[in-house]
Amino acid sequence: AGAWTIAGTAACAKFVSNHRRYRDLPCVQLALAQMEQVQEQLDLGPLKLGMWPRQGHVDSNAGLMRASFKVNGTKGVAHVFASAKRDKLEETETDSDDGHDGYYWLRPWELKKTFLDKVRSIRSFRPEDQDPSMWRLETFVVLQDGKDPEIIFGNPLGLPEYEAVCLRRDGSSKDERSRRRLHFTVGIALIATVLAGGVRVFRSRHVWQSHGCVRKAVLGDQSVRTVLGPSYIESCSGTFTPTYINAQLKVVGNAAVADVVVAASRDTTWQHWRVAVARMNVGGVTCNLDLA
């Protein structure tokens, strides 16, 4: 239970962190600012960025960014599609070949550094790209529930999210093979989760059967009732499996308090228990119990 609690807390923290990072994307900030400008036209009331669904893509090298998300208002919900372009692309300085023949031959470590820097620039989102002032909103479309999409400005054709939601071009925006693979993977994961849960419930049922069997046998024993009178089990600990029991019980009765030890086993769940040890200790006096 503790592990699942920690995992759930970590997942929630990760989800909130991703939501904040998504909200800080320049394309999202520009789109939200544009929504404030057309708020009266859309008549949605005060707006708030929705937690789900949301999509985004950043191409730092090409200077392009797009986002798709929902905004929740007091009077309705709208799906926003937006794309942005960086106003000024940084020009990479390239050394001319004049007078530099054999530069990397004499300094091979520079070649490695240049290659790694290029890979990082392709895969990473540069910090300077987080400045909304460096970006310009090119396309802005709002789709309210139950209405046709409203193109505020720009040309949304070519935005995969817009085509998938508004034009129903799932086949062109996402490869059919990828979607089948995704459905297959999700199906396998769901089946595995259900099977694992079923096995756990099945095992737990047998464990509780073993636990209940010990409690019932001890309280129903004639020696326990004679010595302790009407009694109940205050605590019960030990090992309980479908084929093995090693239990320590504290039985409280009207006349006294007893410590009971029970050990039993069986080959299969269909067989009766073979009791190896069934012993009760009352005030230092030990007696065997007939639990067979």
N, C-alpha and C positions, 0 to 999 in steps of 0.2 A: 504494500500500500504506500509506503514511504517513497519507493522508487517511482511509482506512477504519479505521486503528488509532485515530486521534483521535476519529472519529465513534463507534466502538464504545466507547471509554473514556467519552466524554461520555454515551452512552446508559446505560451501566452506572451512572455516577454519578447520573444523573437518576432511574433506577429505585430506587436505594438511598435517595436523598433523599425520593422519594415514599413509600417504605415507612416511613420514620421519621415523616413527617408524618401518614400514615394511622394509625400506632400511637399518635400523640399525640392523636387525636380523643377527646373525652370519652366518646362512645358506645362506642368500642373499648376504652378503659381500664376503663370500668364493666363491660363485658361480660367482659373478661379477669379482672377481680376477682371477678365472679360465678362464672366458671368455676372459680376456685380454691376457692370455697366448696362447689361441687357436684362437686369432683374425685373424691372417694371414691365418690360415687354413680355417676358415669359410668365410673370405672375405666379412665382413659386414661393414667395415669402423668403424669410431669412434662410440662407443656404449653409450646408455643412457637408464636407467631403465624406462620402460613404466609405465604409471599411471594405466592402466587397460588392461587386467584382471590380477589379482594377487591373490594367495592363500598361506596360510602358516599355519603350525601347530607345536606347541611346547609341548613336554612332558618332563617337567623338572625332574620328578622322574625317568623315564626310560632313560633320557639322549639322547633323539631322537628329531630330528627336520627335517621338510621338507618344501620346498617352490616351488612354480610354478609361473612364471611371464614371461613377455615379455620384450625383449630389442630391442630398435630401433636404427638402424644404418643408415648411409648415403646411404648404398648400399642395405639395406634390413632389414627385421624384423625376429626375431627368438623367439621361445618359449623355455624357459629353465625349466627343471625339475631337482631338486637337493634334496638330503637328507644328513644329517650330524649326527654325533654321538659324544657325549662328550667323550674326551679322559679319563678323570679321574672323576669317580663318587664319591661324598663325602659319606663316610660311616657314617651312623647315629650311634651314640653311644647309646647303650642300656644298661641299668642297669641290672645286674644279680639279680636273685631272692634271692641269698644267703644273709642272714642277713637283707633282706628288706621285710620280710613278714609283710603285713598290712601297707605298706608305704602309699598307696593311701587311705586306710581306715582312717588313722590318719590325712592325708592331702588331703581332697577331692578337694580343689581348684587346686591342682597340676594336678589332673586328667582332670579337665576342661581345664586348660591351655595347657596340652599335646594334648588333642583332638582338640582344636582350632588351634594350631600350625600345626597339621597334615593336617587339612582341608585347611588351607592357603597355605601350601606347595604343595598341590595337585592342587589347583585352580589358583595359581599365577605363574607368570614368574619371577624367582628370578633374582635380579640385576646381580649377578655373572655370570649368563648364557648369558649375553650380551657381554662377552669377546670372540672374535673370536678365540683367541689363545687356548682356552679350547676345541675347537671343531675341528673335522676332517671331511672333505667332503668324503662321502662314495659313493654316486651315482651322476653322472652328465650326463645329456642327453640334446641335443640341437635339436630342430625341426625347420628348416627353412621353410618358405612358399614355397609350391610346391615341397618339397623334403621329403624323408623318414627320420625318426628320426635317429640321429647319437649318438650312445652311446659312450661317451668319456671314461668312466670307470664306474665300478659298475654294479649292477643288478637292473634295474628299475622295475622289476616285483614286485608287491606289493605296488607300489606308486599309490594311487587312482587317482591322477591327470593325471599321465602318461597313466594309463589304460583307463581312460575316453576319453582322447584326441587321443591317438595313437592307442589303441587297440579297441576302441569303446565298452568298457565294462561298459556302464552306469548302466546296470542292476545289476552288481556285486559291482560297486563302490558306488552306491547310491541306497538305497531302493526305489522300485517303489512306495510304499505307500507314502513315504516322498515327492517324486517328484510330485505325484498327489495332495498331500496336499498343496505343494508350488504353483502349478499352480492354484489350486482353490482359495487360499488366494490372489494371485496376480490378478486373474480375478475379485474377489469380490471387491478388492480395486480399480481396474480400473473402474468397473461399478459404484461404489459409487462416484468416482471422476467425471466421466462424468455426472452422474445425478445431483450432486451438482453444477457443472458448468452450466448445462442446466437450473436448477432452478434459479440460479443467473442471467443468461442472460435474462430469461423470466421476472423476477421481474424488472430488470434494464430497459427492454423495456417498461414496463408499467409506471415506474417512469419517464422516458424521455417523454412518451406520456403525462403524467400529466403536466410536466414542459413545454412542447411545447404548450399544450392547453392553459395554462395561458398566455404565451407570445403572442400567436396569438390573444386571446380574448382581451387583453388589448390594443395592437397596433391597432386592428381593431375597437375599440369602437369609436362611433361618438363623444362623449364628449372629449375624449383624442385628437382626430384629430382636433377638433374645437379649443380647448384651446392651445394645444402645437404645432399644425401644424405637418409637417413631423418630426417624432421622432424615437428614438431607445431606447432599454433597456440597460442601462449601467451596472446594477447589478440586480441579482435575487437570493433571499435566502429564507429559510424557510423549511417547511416539504412538501414533495411530495411523496404520496403513490398512489397505483391504486384506492383507494376509498376515499382519504382525501387530501385536499390541504390547506395549510396555508402559503401564500407567501407574501413577502415584496419586492417590485420592485422599482427601481429608473429609471424613464423615462426622457430622455433628448430630448427636442424638440427645434425647431428654436426659439420659442417665450418664453419658460420657462422650468423649471425643476420641476418635480412632483414626489411625493412619493405615491405609490399605494399599498393598502392592499387588498388581495383577500383571502377569506375563502370559501371553497366549499366541498361538500361530495356527495357520492352516495353509494348505497348498494352493487352493483356489477359492474364489468367493462363494462357490456353491457348497463347500464343505462346512461342517461344524467346527467350532473352535476347539483346539487342543490346549487346555490350560496347563501350563508348566508350573506357575507359581500363583497362589492366591492366599495371601497372608494378611492378617489384621493385627495391629499392635494397639493395645489399650492400656495406658498407664504402665508401660514396660512389660506387660504380659502379652505374649504372642500366641496366636492360634491360627490354624489353617482353615480356609473357607472351602466349601464344596460348591464350586462354580461350574463343574463339568456338565 
